[in-house]
């Protein structure tokens, strides 16, 4: 049974219209952007941009994540090409892959996973061009090099050079959603060290980030020698002890990917528990506020990107579940979130770019609040294109009929 088999005719039509809109918008925006990459929309609705070469690092005002968005734009170009067949969109994706090529050597960030698993891997899958696989493998080697080995286990340091104490100690829930680059590299090369590091990081994260109620911390600082958690905290949530919905969604995606790569029943059960927590915190609109625990709710912004990422994660759980009833439940949950996004959050105004409105990049930093955000668009579209064009966008394993993840 394919995921697409659970779609109604009306859902197929609605999702196809979204992908039609994507193709139109990507063609128009690509012609106007030059070499810059968009990441959030500003108050006018226009894209704000930055160059792909803007790397991560410490500056006068603290940590700068740099351009970790650029791969998502390429992924959207490729998804639009898959749906429309427009060769110009594929050509634009190829050109932009050349622009991000130097970032495969970036030693300072876990976000190298986001950049290349959303761009080079689907580009290789769609075109058969081995150079794109080699590019993704170089990035995976850089991600693997961020391993910090402690007495308690190993983790992938999130930010900063590893010779900086701040960098060695840092871990973020976002890393869970960067692990698929390692898992792909293990399958591509037969080198189990990629998969082993991903699974080790997932085990450390399960122990240090996940609270008893299955909510998550945004970030953790470890002792890099002992592996003991020094503290849990947040950069982009409302408070250290709050639950930041996008981080929760990253965790759902990452633990589902870890369950698939490592066939670990504990990872799958944890991904389901994280998903149930996410669902329990939603109201009737099915799109979370930017932080589940913001005291300002209901006078607080929503985050459509968190719903998009969670929807993609729920569809992953459906594909992985060996239990048909549980698979059907996760399918239904994922599709319900996608339906809500199409119904209430789709951008239709010509002067507002992007695909999903009311996303929230970073409220504490005042960046991309109530805007389209590129990663939200990507995970929304990734889910739709996999539903309507299964197997064409990126490598996919079939839905499980049996296995150890039950």
Residue pairs with C-beta under 8 A, 6 or more apart in sequence:
1 327
1 399
2 390
2 399
3 315
3 318
3 319
3 331
3 386
3 387
3 390
3 399
4 12
4 387
4 388
4 390
6 328
6 331
6 332
6 335
7 15
7 335
7 387
11 335
11 338
11 339
12 388
14 339
14 342
15 338
15 342
15 384
15 387
15 388
16 83
16 388
18 342
18 346
18 355
18 381
18 384
19 79
19 80
19 83
19 84
19 381
19 384
19 385
19 388
20 83
20 84
21 346
21 355
22 76
22 79
22 80
22 83
22 355
22 381
23 80
23 83
23 84
23 86
23 89
25 353
25 354
25 355
26 76
26 77
26 80
26 89
26 92
27 80
27 86
27 88
27 89
29 38
29 47
29 353
30 77
30 89
30 92
33 47
33 49
35 51
35 52
35 99
36 49
36 50
36 51
37 49
37 50
37 51
37 52
37 67
37 69
37 70
37 73
37 96
37 99
38 47
38 48
38 49
38 69
38 73
38 353
38 354
38 374
39 47
39 48
39 49
39 50
39 67
39 69
39 361
39 368
39 373
39 374
40 47
40 48
40 359
40 361
40 367
40 368
40 371
40 372
40 373
40 374
41 47
41 48
41 352
41 353
41 354
41 368
41 371
41 372
42 48
42 371
44 351
45 349
45 351
45 352
45 353
46 351
46 353
47 353
47 354
47 372
48 368
50 67
50 69
51 67
52 67
52 70
52 96
52 99
52 100
52 102
52 103
53 67
53 102
53 103
54 66
54 67
55 66
55 67
55 103
55 106
55 108
55 109
56 63
56 64
56 65
56 66
56 68
56 106
56 108
56 109
56 111
56 159
56 160
57 63
57 64
57 66
57 108
57 160
58 64
58 160
58 164
58 166
63 159
63 160
65 109
65 111
65 159
66 106
66 109
66 111
67 103
68 109
68 111
68 114
68 115
69 374
69 375
70 96
70 99
70 100
70 103
70 115
70 119
71 100
71 114
71 115
71 116
71 117
71 118
71 119
71 120
72 114
72 118
72 119
72 374
72 375
72 377
72 378
73 96
73 374
74 93
74 96
74 97
74 100
74 118
74 119
74 123
75 118
75 119
75 122
75 378
75 381
75 382
76 374
76 377
76 378
76 381
77 89
77 90
77 92
77 93
77 96
78 89
78 90
78 93
78 119
78 122
78 123
78 126
78 393
79 122
79 381
79 382
79 385
79 393
80 86
80 89
81 87
81 89
81 90
81 93
81 126
82 126
82 385
82 389
82 392
82 393
83 385
83 388
83 389
90 126
90 127
93 119
93 123
94 123
94 127
96 119
97 119
97 120
97 123
97 132
97 135
100 115
100 116
100 119
101 135
103 112
103 115
103 116
103 139
104 112
104 116
104 135
104 136
104 138
104 139
104 142
105 138
105 142
106 112
106 142
107 142
107 145
107 146
107 161
107 162
108 159
108 160
108 161
108 167
109 158
109 159
109 160
110 143
110 146
110 156
110 157
110 158
110 159
110 172
110 174
110 175
110 178
111 174
111 178
112 139
112 142
112 143
112 178
112 181
113 139
113 143
113 175
113 177
113 178
113 179
113 180
113 181
113 182
114 177
114 178
114 375
115 139
116 135
116 136
116 139
116 140
116 181
117 136
117 178
117 180
117 181
117 184
118 378
118 382
120 132
120 133
120 135
120 136
120 139
121 132
121 133
121 136
121 181
121 184
121 394
121 395
122 393
122 394
123 129
123 132
124 130
124 132
124 133
124 136
125 393
125 394
125 395
126 392
126 393
133 188
136 181
136 184
136 185
136 188
137 185
137 188
137 189
139 181
140 181
140 182
140 184
140 185
140 194
141 185
143 156
143 178
143 181
143 182
144 182
144 185
144 193
144 194
144 197
145 162
146 156
146 157
146 162
147 154
147 155
147 156
147 157
147 197
148 154
148 155
148 156
148 157
148 162
148 168
148 222
148 224
150 222
150 223
150 224
150 225
150 226
150 227
151 225
151 226
151 227
152 204
152 226
152 227
152 228
153 200
153 203
153 204
153 227
154 197
154 200
154 201
154 204
155 171
155 175
155 200
155 201
155 204
155 205
155 222
155 227
156 171
156 175
156 178
156 179
156 197
156 201
157 167
157 168
157 169
157 170
157 171
158 170
158 171
158 172
158 174
158 175
158 219
159 166
159 167
159 170
159 172
160 166
160 167
160 170
161 167
162 168
165 224
168 224
169 221
169 222
169 223
169 224
169 230
170 219
170 221
171 204
171 205
171 208
171 209
171 219
171 220
171 221
171 222
172 218
172 219
172 220
172 235
172 247
173 205
173 209
173 216
173 217
173 218
173 219
173 244
173 247
173 248
173 250
173 251
174 247
174 250
175 201
175 205
175 254
176 201
176 202
176 205
176 250
176 251
176 253
176 254
176 255
176 257
176 258
177 250
177 251
177 253
177 254
177 257
177 309
178 254
179 198
179 201
179 202
179 254
179 257
179 258
179 261
180 254
180 257
180 261
182 194
182 195
182 197
182 198
183 194
183 195
183 198
183 257
183 258
183 260
183 261
184 395
185 191
185 194
186 192
186 193
186 194
186 195
186 198
186 261
187 195
187 261
195 261
195 262
198 258
198 261
198 262
199 258
199 261
199 262
199 264
199 267
202 254
202 255
202 258
202 262
202 264
202 267
204 222
204 227
205 220
205 251
205 254
206 255
206 266
206 267
206 270
207 229
208 217
208 220
208 222
208 229
208 232
209 216
209 217
209 220
209 232
209 251
210 216
210 251
210 270
210 274
211 217
213 277
214 270
214 273
214 274
214 276
214 277
215 243
215 248
215 277
215 292
216 243
216 244
216 247
216 248
216 251
216 274
217 232
217 233
217 234
217 240
217 247
218 233
218 234
218 235
218 236
218 237
218 244
218 247
219 232
219 233
219 234
219 235
220 229
220 230
220 231
220 232
220 233
221 229
221 230
221 231
221 233
222 228
222 229
222 230
223 229
223 230
231 240
232 240
232 241
233 240
234 240
234 242
234 244
235 362
235 364
236 244
236 246
236 247
236 362
236 363
236 364
236 365
237 243
237 244
237 247
237 291
237 364
238 244
238 290
238 291
238 293
238 294
238 295
238 363
238 364
239 291
239 293
241 293
242 291
242 292
242 293
242 294
243 277
243 281
243 291
243 292
243 293
244 290
244 291
244 292
245 278
245 281
245 288
245 289
245 290
245 291
245 292
245 303
245 306
245 310
246 303
246 305
246 306
246 309
246 360
248 274
248 277
248 278
248 292
248 306
248 310
249 278
249 306
249 307
249 309
249 310
249 313
250 309
251 271
251 274
252 271
252 274
252 275
252 278
252 309
252 310
252 313
252 314
252 317
253 309
253 312
253 313
253 316
255 267
255 268
255 270
255 271
255 274
256 267
256 268
256 271
256 313
256 316
256 317
256 320
257 316
258 264
258 267
258 271
259 265
259 267
259 268
259 271
259 320
259 405
260 316
260 320
260 397
260 405
263 403
263 404
263 405
264 404
264 405
265 404
265 405
265 406
267 405
268 317
268 320
268 321
268 405
268 406
271 313
271 317
272 317
272 326
272 330
275 310
275 313
275 314
275 317
275 330
275 333
278 288
278 310
279 333
281 288
281 292
282 288
285 302
285 340
285 344
286 307
286 336
286 337
286 340
287 302
287 303
287 304
287 306
287 307
287 337
287 340
287 341
287 344
287 345
287 358
288 302
288 303
288 306
288 307
289 297
289 298
289 300
289 301
289 302
289 303
290 300
290 301
290 302
290 303
290 306
290 360
290 363
290 369
291 300
291 363
294 300
301 358
301 360
301 363
301 369
301 370
302 358
302 360
303 358
303 359
303 360
303 376
304 341
304 345
304 356
304 357
304 358
304 359
304 376
304 380
305 356
305 359
305 360
305 361
305 373
305 375
305 376
305 379
306 376
307 337
307 340
307 341
307 345
308 337
308 341
308 356
308 376
308 377
308 379
308 380
308 383
309 375
309 376
309 379
310 337
311 334
311 335
311 337
311 338
311 341
311 379
311 380
311 383
312 334
312 379
312 380
312 382
312 383
313 334
314 330
314 331
314 333
314 334
314 337
315 330
315 331
315 334
315 335
315 383
315 386
315 387
317 326
317 327
317 330
318 327
318 328
318 329
318 330
318 331
318 334
318 399
319 327
319 396
319 397
319 398
319 399
319 400
320 399
320 400
320 405
321 327
321 330
321 400
321 405
321 406
322 400
322 401
322 402
322 403
322 405
322 406
323 406
327 399
334 383
338 380
338 383
338 384
341 356
341 380
345 356
345 357
345 358
346 355
346 356
346 357
347 353
347 354
347 355
347 356
347 357
347 372
352 372
353 372
354 371
354 372
354 373
354 374
354 377
355 372
355 377
355 380
355 381
356 372
356 373
356 376
356 377
356 380
357 370
357 371
357 372
358 370
359 368
359 370
359 371
359 372
359 373
359 376
360 368
360 369
360 370
360 371
360 373
361 367
361 368
361 369
361 371
361 373
362 368
362 369
363 369
382 393
382 394
385 392
385 393
386 393
386 394
386 396
390 396
